[in-house]
Amino acid sequence: MDVPNKPDLTTLPLQAMSEIPKPQPNARHITGLVKDSGKITGYQLSDGTIVSKEEGVELAHQGEIAAVGIATNQGTEYLKSLPDSTETNNLSSLPTVTQE
């Protein structure tokens, strides 16, 4: 039985994003997180490069990071994984790496 006006919960994660940039053909992926006291401060990219959180957001705006959207919390932009059927590629599932 259909419930009238039932919200589509599968779109909620996408609605939380302010932008979903189109990745360039050579876009990198995030493979690890740099953290300080549990807070994300940067990202390791698939080519081994480590960038700050702010640099990661800028690269995503430019389409240089794939499979992420940009969300805003209290005026600060940050990256979120695009929802798909795989949890292992969610940013929260990625390993923590150390910045050298």
LORO-664259 format. One record per atom (N, C-alpha, C): x, y, z; residue in one letter. Coordinates in steps of 0.2 Angstrom, whole numbers, plus 5000, padded with zeros to 4 digits. Each point is the difference from the previous one (the first is absolute). Layout:
<atoms>
XYZA ...
</atoms>
This chain:
<atoms>
500449945000M 499650065000M 500450065000M 499950054995D 500450065000D 499850055005D 500450035003V 499950055005V 500050074997V 499550044999P 500050064997P 500550055003P 500450044996N 500550055002N 500549975004N 500249945000K 500549975003K 500750034997K 500450025005P 500750034997P 500449944997P 500450024995D 500549954997D 500650015004D 500149955005L 500650015005L 500749994996L 500049974994T 500649994997T 500350064997T 499650055000T 500350074997T 500250045006T 499949995006L 500250045006L 500750025000L 500549954999P 500750015000P 500250054995P 499750004994L 500150054995L 499850065001L 499450015003Q 499750065002Q 500450045005Q 500449975004A 500550035005A 500650034997A 500149994994M 500650034996M 499850064997M 500450055000S 499950074997S 500249994992S 500549964999E 500249994993E 500349934999E 499949974994I 500349944998I 500350014994I 500750025000P 500450014994P 500149944995P 500050024994K 500149954995K 500849995000K 500249935001P 500749995000P 500350004993P 500650025000Q 500450004993Q 500249934999Q 500149984994P 500249934998P 500649985004P 500550045002N 500549985004N 500050015007N 499450015003A 499950025007A 500249945004A 500350025006R 500349965005R 499449985005R 500149955004H 499549985005H 500450015007H 499650015005I 500250005007I 500149935002I 500649985003T 500249945002T 500249995008T 500050065003G 500250005007G 499850075003G 499950005006L 499950075004L 500650015005L 500150075000V 500550035005V 499650025005V 500149985006K 499650035006K 500450025006K 499750055003D 500350035006D 499550005006D 500149965005S 499649985005S 499349984998S 500049964995G 499449974997G 499650054995G 500350064999K 499750044995K 500350004993K 499749994995I 500350004993I 500350074999I 500750004998T 500450064998T 500249994993T 500049954997G 500349994994G 499849934996G 500249994994Y 499849944996Y 500649984997Y 500149934999Q 500549974996Q 499749984994Q 500350024994L 499649994994L 500449934996L 499649984995S 500249944997S 500750004997S 500350064999D 500750004998D 500550015005D 499849995006G 500450015006G 500150075003G 499750054996T 500150075003T 499550015006T 500350035005I 499650025006I 499850084999I 499450015001V 499850074999V 499650025007V 499950065001S 499650035006S 499349994998S 499650005005K 499350004999K 499750064996K 500350065000E 499850054996E 500249994993E 500749984999E 500249984993E 499649954997E 499849955004G 499649944997G 499350034998G 499750055004V 499450034997V 500150034994V 500550044999E 500250044994E 500149954994E 500349955001L 500249954995L 499349974998L 499649995005A 499349974998A 499650054996A 500050065002H 499750054996H 500250004992H 500649995000Q 500450004993Q 499949934996Q 499649965003G 499949934997G 500649965000G 500550015005E 500649965000E 500049945005E 499450005004I 499949945004I 499349974999I 500049944998A 499449964998A 499749975006A 499349994999A 499649975005A 499850035007A 500150074999V 499850045006V 499650064998V 499650025006G 499650064999G 500250055005G 499850065000I 500250055005I 499450025004I 500150005006A 499550025005A 500350065004A 499550035003T 500250065005T 499749995006T 500450015005N 499850005007N 500350075004N 499550045002Q 500250065003Q 500550044996Q 499850014994G 500450044995G 500749964998G 500149945002T 500749974998T 499849944995T 500350004995E 499949954995E 500449945002E 499849944998Y 500349945001Y 499849954995Y 500349944999L 499949954995L 499649945004L 499549984996K 499649945001K 500149954995K 499949935001S 500049954995S 499350014997S 500049984993L 499450004997L 499749935001L 499449995002P 499749945002P 500049954994P 500249945001D 499949944996D 499949945004D 500049954997S 499949935003S 500549975004S 500650045000T 500649975004T 500250055005T 500149975006E 500250045006E 500750005001E 500449964997T 500750005001T 500350064997T 499750044995N 500350064997N 499750065004N 499649995005N 499850065003N 500650035004N 500050075000L 500650035004L 500049985007L 499549995003S 500049975007S 500349935001S 500149974994S 500249935000S 500850004998S 500250054998L 500750004998L 500550005006L 500649984998P 500550005006P 500350075001P 500250005006T 500450075002T 500749994998T 500350054997V 500750004998V 500350065004V 500749995000T 500450065004T 500350044994T 500050075002Q 500350044995Q 500750015002Q 500449994995E 500750005001E 500350074999E 
</atoms>
